[in-house]
Amino acid sequence: MLIVVSYDVQNDRRRTRLAHALKDFGQRVQYSVFEARLKAEQLDTLRQRIETLIDPAEDKVRVYRLCAECSEQVEIRGHGAVTEDPEVYVL
């Protein structure tokens, strides 16, 4: 499923740590927005990781799950592309 994560984190250190963690799951498409193609268990891991990195009293993180039909209808204006499934080769 296509996951979109957006965030507003006040503290520079927490924001940087969160961005680095999100890079482990997907790719940055805007300054504070990431897209990732994840399975359910990967999404659970992502949620747990986010919880350890933010201060819920100060920070805002939104995780959007887009169904297959919805992810096919994403529109992009300007340059960029919707995140694709990574190609994996197992030898």
C-alpha positions in Angstrom: 0.0 0.0 0.0 1.1 3.6 -0.6 1.8 5.4 2.6 2.2 9.2 2.9 3.8 10.6 6.0 3.8 14.3 6.7 5.2 16.0 9.8 5.6 19.2 11.7 8.3 18.8 14.3 9.5 21.8 16.2 12.8 20.6 17.6 15.6 20.4 15.0 17.2 17.3 16.5 13.9 15.3 16.6 13.0 16.5 13.1 16.3 15.4 11.7 16.1 12.0 13.5 12.5 11.5 12.2 13.5 12.4 8.6 16.4 9.9 8.7 14.1 7.2 10.0 11.5 7.9 7.3 14.3 7.6 4.7 14.7 4.0 5.9 11.1 3.3 4.7 10.5 5.5 1.7 11.6 8.6 -0.1 11.1 12.3 0.5 8.8 14.0 -2.0 8.6 17.4 -0.2 10.5 18.9 2.7 8.3 17.3 5.3 6.5 14.7 3.3 7.6 11.1 2.6 6.0 8.4 0.4 6.6 4.7 0.9 5.2 1.4 -0.4 4.9 -0.8 2.6 3.3 -4.0 3.8 1.2 -4.1 6.9 4.1 -5.3 9.2 6.4 -2.6 7.8 3.8 0.0 8.5 3.5 -1.2 12.1 7.3 -0.9 12.4 7.2 2.6 11.0 4.5 3.6 13.5 6.5 2.3 16.4 9.6 4.1 15.2 7.8 7.4 14.9 6.4 7.0 18.4 10.0 6.7 19.8 11.2 9.8 18.0 8.6 12.4 18.5 7.2 14.4 21.5 3.4 14.0 21.2 2.9 17.1 23.2 4.7 19.3 20.6 5.0 17.4 17.3 2.5 16.5 14.6 2.9 13.4 12.4 0.2 12.2 10.0 0.3 8.8 8.3 -2.1 8.4 5.4 -2.8 5.0 3.9 -3.9 5.1 0.2 -5.7 2.2 -1.3 -4.5 0.8 -4.6 -7.2 2.6 -6.6 -6.4 5.9 -4.8 -2.7 5.6 -5.3 -3.3 5.2 -9.1 -5.1 8.5 -9.1 -2.4 10.6 -7.5 -1.9 13.8 -9.5 1.5 15.6 -9.5 1.9 19.1 -10.8 5.5 20.2 -11.5 8.3 17.8 -11.4 8.3 14.5 -9.5 6.8 11.0 -9.6 4.8 8.8 -7.4 6.9 6.4 -5.4 7.2 3.0 -7.0 7.8 -0.4 -5.4 11.5 -0.8 -5.1 13.1 -3.4 -7.3 14.6 -6.2 -5.3 16.8 -8.9 -6.6 17.5 -11.9 -4.5 20.4 -14.1 -5.6 
